Amino acid sequence: MNEYFKDINFEKFSGCTIILDIDGTLTYDKGLVVDQEAKSKLLELKKNNLVYLFSNHRVGGRNQDLARDLDIKLLESQYKKPNKKIIESLPENQKGNLVVIGDKFLVDGIFAKRIGAKFIKVKRIVHQDDEPLIKLLYLLDNIANFFLGN
């Protein structure tokens, strides 16, 4: 069973470039706030790694606001996961030892595979007010992860 991001032990990670999903990983879909436990975990992760936030959702300035609040760089790209062209936005010296952390196998997991990164699937943060389409996508992702995931 997957753990929430805030519960993962990142002691083994050092010298990695980490692409960290926002929706479902740090907050619920289109959420505006990251809880204190996840913020603490981010501080731990940032000690020995380069961490970038990335989201397919482009909700106003929400992604920039979260990045500023968390003091983490935002990876900005015209592309969406799982398009591997996203990493073109990274400096060349930061494209090695890649790790993708996210809640969706069909998006984050495939993206990780396409860029040759390690994938850490976390338990998804959901909200009772998630849109029906989002709930359907979560269901499809869970089914795909069951049959195709590790």
C-alpha angles and dihedrals in degrees: 000000000000122000128224114260091252091058100052121109108229098178091114093057117093132147094012131138103226124198106200122198118223110199113070091359107062097010138359119280109305090354120162101206135060114205122242095251091056090046089054091049090051091054089053091049093048093055094079105012143057107245126197127183118221133176135174087214112087099192107173108283093329095116092049091047092052092047091051092046092049094040091233129131117255115225104220122195138154087230129081130220129300089035107109092210087082090084090060083082091063121090110257093247090057098056096087128085092021124186126186118200117192148127102240123077094193094052111022096028095049090044090054091050092049093053095041093248132144110253123218110190113204131197108269123250107224133184128210089235096054110137117259091245090054090050090051091050090050090052093050091047091051091051092048091047090051094053102031106023126092 
